[in-house]
Amino acid sequence: MKEIRITDIGNINIGNAQDYENGTGLTVIISKEGMAAGIDIRGGGPASRETPLLNPLMQADKIHALVLGGGSAYGLDAAGGVMEYLEERGIGLDVGVAKVPLVCQSDIFDLGYGNPKVRPDKKMGYAACINSEKNQPGEGYVGAGTGATVGKLYGMEQCSKSGIGIYAVELGELKIGAIVVVNAFGDVFDSKGNKIAGLTNKEGTSFLDFREEMYKNLEPKNQFTGNTTIGAVITNAAFEKSMLCKIASMGQNGLARRIFPVHTMADGDSIYALSVGDITADINVVGSLATYVVEMAIERAVKTAGNIDSHIG
């Protein structure tokens, strides 16, 4: 098994757009030929668009784009710009009188990081599609990771900066990768169990023990859902929607291994699984690798959070 670029998987274009001044952005994943997709939602407060399309009982067997964005529910408008871009290029489901692009989207809550009145919109969605033509996705402080933070038990004053991470591998003919935007309520850990981002003291000079702080008060709390880790597992293995939903659920294990706490009512944790190829592979192998690439993408999201390059698409 070796590490590869996520664009080496083939049949995908990935682009970012962001507003650094106002602290928000989005990332788009486009498959011009369409991609089978599934989803697994574990958090209590997701912001999403067109997720019913991914129900195995629904008719559509492919989508044409996935948007990972900021702006909470406000940012869902960005999908309109993605649809405009795809429609101009004749990409979509042929319904006779038009071709309708099928675009799913999930957003993080980043309104507390920058300007809460500025969110991803149609213009930014279109710009991300234009940037996807370069197919050179960045990591860290870019795209949907622009306003991402972690460790928010005590609010923005004691959290850590996070971002968007990417990791992909090749095993024989099988290729699989993950793109993850880490905007978690909890802390983030590396493979050895060391905390690498999360809740800090008031001075921001050291980490606090999230578990210890959280357990100080056992009374019920109206914890605001101002978090969410969202992402996508992408593979060249051929699967239909029901199997991709299972792969997405196994990908969620990566969140459980690297984030504590996770899947809370204060999160909207959502993982997609996308199939863009025709390779035959065992679902258990692919699902296990999904866990691994999600883990590694989470770690990269934190470790590259200081990367700022507005020229990366």
N, C-alpha and C positions, 0 to 999 in steps of 0.2 A: 504494500500500500504506500502511495506517495502523495504528497500535497500537490495540488494543481490550482490554477486560477479558476474561479467559479465560472467564468465565461468559456472555459474549455469544455464545459458540459455540452455546449452547443444549443442552437435553436432558441436562445434567449438574448435579449439586449437589456442592460441595466443602466439606469441613469439617475442622477441626483439633481436636485435644485434646492436652494436654501436662501434664507434671508438672515445673514449674520447680525445685522443691526437689531433686528427684532427677535432673534433667537428661535427660529423655527425652520422647518424644511420638510422635504419628502423624497422618497425613493420609489422608482417605478421599475417593475420587471415586466417586459413585453415578450410575448411569443407570437410572431406574425402568423404562424401556422395553427396557433391555438395550443393550449396545454390542459390536460386533465388536472383537476385540483381537488383537494380535500382540506378540511380544517378541524382543529381541535381547540375548543375554548375552555379554559379552566378558571379564569379569574371572574370576579363578581361584577365588574364594571366595564365591559368592552364597548368600544365605539367602532362600528363596522358598517359596511355597505355591501349589499348583494350577497350576503352569506347564505341565504336560502338556496342559491344556485348550486352550492356544493353539497347539498343533501342528495344522497344517492337516488332518492325517489323523484328528483326533479329531472326534467327532460334534457336540459343542456348538458352535454358531455365534456365540453371544453370552455375555458375562458381565454381571453386574449391579453389581459394585463392584470397585474396585482400592484396595488399602491400601498406602501407603508408610509404613514405620514404623521405629522404633528398636528396640533390644533384641536385635539379632542374631536367631538362630533362636528364642530364648525369646519374642521379641515376636510370633511368628507366631500365638500364641494370640488376639491381638486380633481376628482375622478372625471368631472365634466370636461376638463382640459385634455385628459388622456383620451376620452372618447372622441373629442374633436380631432385630435391628431390621428387616431386610428381610422376614423371615418374618411378623412382626407385621402388616406392611402388605400381605401377599399378593403379594410380589414374588419371583419365582424361576422356575425351570424346572418346568413342570407335569409331574409324573411319576405322576399319577393319584391317589395317596394323599396327596400333599403337593406344595407348591411349594418347590423346593430352590434357594435363592439361590446363584449361582456367583460366588465371591469369590476373586480372586487377590491375592497379597501379596508384596512384597519389602521386606527390612529392611536398614538400615545397622547397623554395629557401633558403638554409642555407649557401651558398658559402661565404657570407660575415662574417660569424661567426667564422669559423675555417680556415682550409687550403682549399682554393678553388680548389686545384688540386687533392684532395682526396674526393671521393664520394662513396656512396653505390654501390657495384658491385655484380657479381654473387656469389662470395665467402661469402659476408655478407648476401645475400639473403638465401643461403643454411644454414648458421649458425643460422639465425633467425628461420628457420624451425626446426632445431635440438632443439633449445631452446623451441619451441612451444610444444614439447613432454612433458615438465614439466607443461605446461599450467598454469604458474604463472606470468602473465604479470605485469610489474611494471608501475609506473607513474612518471611524472616529467622529470628529466634529464636522459632519457633513450630512447632507440629505436629511432623512428622518431622525438621524442621531444628533442633529444640531442642538436641540433643546432637551436632550435626555439626561436624567440625573438618577441617582440611586441612594438608598438609605434615608428615607424621609419620615421616619417616626416622629421627629420633632420639627418637621417642615423644611423649607428650603435653606434655612440658616445653618443647618448642621448636616447637609447632604454632600455627596461627592458627584463630580461631573462624570458622565458616561457618554456613550455614543452608539454608533452602528458598527458591527463587526461582521467579517466574512471569513469563512473557512471552507475548503473543499478538498476532496481526496479522490484518488483513482485506484480501483482494485480490479485488475484485469480490464475487461471492457466496461465495467460498471464505474460510473462517475456520480458523485453526490456531494452537495455543498449546502451551506446554510448562510442566510443573511439574517441577523438578529439585531433589533433595536432594543437596548437594555435601559428601561426606564422604571426600574423596580422599586417597590416600597422597601424591600429588604436590602441586605448586604450581598456582595458578590465575592466569590472565593475562587482560587486557582485549583489546579488538579491535586495539589498537596494539602488542601484545606486551609491555606493562608488567605486571610481577608485582603482583597486588593482594592476594594472600594466600598463605601457605605457610610453609615452613621458615624459622625465625628463628635468630638467635644465642642463646646461653644467657641473655643479659640481656633478650631480647625487644625489643630496641631497633632492630633492622634485620634485613633478610632475608639469608639465606645463599643461595649458588648451589646449588640442589638437584642439578643435573647434576654439578657439580664435586665435591660432597660424596659423591654416590652412586658416582662413578667412582673414588674413592680406594681402594676395596677391591674387587677383581674376583673374590675367592673366593666360591664358592656360599654362600648364606645361607638359613637357615630363617626367612624373613621372615613374620611373623605376619599373617594376613589380617584385620586390624582396621580395614578401610576399606570403601569402596564408594560409588559415585555411582549413585543410582537416580532414575528419573523417568518421565514419561509425556508423549507427544505426543498431543494431542487435536485432532481435525478434524471438520468437518461434511461432509467429502467421503465418499462411499460407497465402501468397500473391504471385501473379505472377508479372512479371516485371512492367507492367504499373502502378499497384497500389503501388509498391515499389518506383517508380519514384515520385509518389505523396507524399508518406511518407517522402522521402528524401527532397522534397521541403518544407514540413512542418517542418522538422528538421532544415532547414535553418533559421527558425524563431528564433531558439535558438541563432544563431550568431547575428541576428539583435537585440536581447534583451541584449546581453552582450558585444558587440564590437561596437565601434564607432571610425571612420567611417567603414563601412563594404561593401562588394560586389563592391569595387571600381575597376577602371581599373588597379590599382597597386596591386590588389590581384588576386588570382586564386581560390577563395573559392569553394570547392567541397565537397558535402556530399553524401555518399552512404547509401543505405538501404538494409539490408540482411535478408532473411527469412530462418531460419534453423529448423523450426518445423512444426507442423500440427494443432496447436490450432486455433479455429475459433474465430475471434475477429472483432469488428467494426473498419473500417479504420479510422474513425474520432477520436476514442479513441486512437488508436495506433499512429496516426499522432500527436495528442496533447501531448501524452507521449513522442514522439520523440523530440518535442520541449523542453520538460522539461529535459530529460536526456542529451541532447546536452548542454543546459545551464549549468547544474551541472558539466558536464565533462570539459567544458571550464574553469569554476572556479577552478576545481581541477588541471587542467593543470598549472595554474599560482601558486596556493598555494603549489603545490608539486615540483615546478621547482628547488628547491635546493636539491632534493633527488638524490643521486648518489649511485647506487648499481649495479656494473658490473656483479654480480652474479644472478641478477634477469633476468629471461628469458621472 
